[in-house]
Amino acid sequence: MATDADFRTRLQDWLPRLVLAPSFAVTLLFVYGFILFTIVLSFTGSKMLPRFTWVGFENYEKLFALPAWNTAITNIAIFASLYIVICTVIGLMLAIFLDQKIRGEGMLRPIYLYPMALSFIVTGTAWKWFLDPGIGLQNIMRQWGWESFSFTWIKDSDMAIYTIVLAAVWQTSGFVMAMFLAGLRGIDNEILKAAQIDGASNWQLYRRIVIPLLRPAFLSAFVILSHLAIKSYDLVVALTGGGPGRATEMPATFMYSYTFTRNQMGIGASSAVIMLMTIAAIMVPYLYAELKEKKA
Amino acid sequence: MSAASQDTAVSTGRVTRAFLYLVLLLFALFYLLPLYVMGINSVKPLAEITGGNMMALPSTWTLDPWRSAWSTAQIGVEPTGLKPYFLNSILMVVPAVVISTIVGALNGYVLTKWRFRGDTWVFGLMLFSCFIPFQIVLIPMAVVLGKLGLAGSVSGLVLVHVVYGIGFTTLYFRNYYASFPTELVRAAMIDGAGFFRIFWRILLPVSGPIAVVSVIWQFTNIWNDFLFGVSFGGTSQPMTVALNNLVQSSTGVKEYNVHFAGAILAALPTLIVYIVAGRYFVRGLMAGSVKG
């Protein structure tokens, strides 16, 4: 009897950990084990299939010598910086505007937010044809009588990257707005009223008090947007297919094509490692600070 | 979101207000534009798109593009329409969402109410997995799915989405349960209630709001996924991959109207979820994040 009860208590003690164990094991294997596997692959001469012939840093040297990778790096730099800045500016502006007791806020909010529910493939399809010179915007304007109107960015190697920015901003800026709006609604009105009594103008109110108080929202927005930017694969595939030529190649499309279609798995793996390191440089400090804060 | 902070202390003049409304309306048009373009061009004959104006309403209304996109359009090599892929997506999404939400709820329960040494580390490691670029796991995942005999199957995709979804669902439930009074759990323990009974009788009944968040989040992410679908879908590709194949197909005439109808079909499930339950999503998210 005593041993039975003993066993049951011991089981109760271990049960929580047993319940968590499968998830933890799966995470260790499928996330950290896989990361390790890809890192190891990036130092091997793998082509079509994984092969464990050690080649040192050769893949990384080859990678950074490739014009396609340099295009990808340049593109992600342009795309990520414009995407993050424009989304933040539009999101903040819409949130502040919506916070002025706007009639019809309940109508506007879902309109701003719904693109977030769509797949990037859907977004890409819609914008691909809307921006197509033959049938889309250029054609529309010409039909409406603006004969000389020209808009061919999506077919232009130098400008195509900006159409990706446009579509991506369309998709996520409403979401950023919602994050800022939640932040604004959390600000104590007494602080603002006190500042107004001290004679602060609206502009000063926002610049000196409100925007600094939104710091956490800015940080979350930055983390989420940079994460989305580096992962951007679907949108590029659907909107430009990496073209015209290879003009809109990004690290995510580069990794995919080198690994699975060009049979350069070693180089593909090394590009994935670079992507992971970039994200980790942003995420690890953020997550560390978040978890530490919550512990205290 | 307390009622008191709803109204802002900032007062604005007439001209400023007119300007605010103008800007807000212009942005509303910007966000609605692609939906309008997709909608009206999916009910037009192709000739009206190629020979006419994309913004104009159809002069002949037709549902043929929808019929074609659903059941006869050429996807890859087969003229099957999007129907079989829509079914693949449903078969993939439903189990993946259910499993990852249940697992996330149990994990969140353990991590907040049955804390043990090093639990923050366990959680941190799981949380980081939400933010990795999936390119880093594509190659080993392809190898493992091949070894398990799950490559190119819906079950394989379910596995992948559960594995990379539990980080998020655990995060949501953990944050939500953290604000649930631990004293109630303690009291139940003293009364002799076990691990599962406490979960079932005390925590589960109050989990509605966060379960909605978890389900919406997982449903949207998994339905909209393209990378895993195109990498591991094989012959069981999901809707997003099929839509991309339809639109990018280089053979024959580009049937824009069919593409638009297909795009709306691919967007419909997540749009409906968003329209029906979007409010609860924001509300539940806030309930969870008030106290982390």
Interface residues (C-beta under 8 A of the other chain):
Chain A: Q12 L15 P16 R17 V19 L20 P22 S23 F24 V26 T27 L28 F30 V31 Y32 G33 F34 I35 F37 T38 L41 P50 I90 M93 L94 F97 L98 D99 Q100 K101 I102 L108 P110 I111 Y112 L113 Y114 P115 A117 L118 S119 F120 I121 V122 T123 T125 A126 W127 K128 W129 F130 G134 I135 G136 N139 I140 Q143 W144 W170 G174 A178 A182 L184 R185 G186 I187 D188 N189 L192 K193 Q196 N202 L205 Y206 H227 I230 K231 Y233 D234 V237 A238 G241 P251 A252 M255 Y256 T259 F260 M265 G268 A269 S271 A272 V273 M275 L276 I279 M283 V284 L287 Y288 E290 L291 K294 K295
Chain B: M1 A4 S5 Q6 D7 T8 A9 V10 S11 T12 R17 L20 Y21 V23 L24 F27 A28 F30 Y31 L32 L33 P34 L35 V37 M38 N41 I49 T50 G52 N53 M54 M55 V103 L106 N107 V110 L111 W114 F116 T120 V122 F123 G124 L125 M126 L127 F128 S129 F131 I132 P133 F134 Q135 I136 V137 L138 I139 P140 M141 V143 V144 V163 Y164 I166 G167 T170 G194 F195 F196 T220 W223 N224 F226 L227 S231 T240 L243 N244 V247 Q248 Y256 H259 F260 G262 A263 I264 A266 A267 T270 L271 V273 Y274 I275 G278 V282 M286 G292
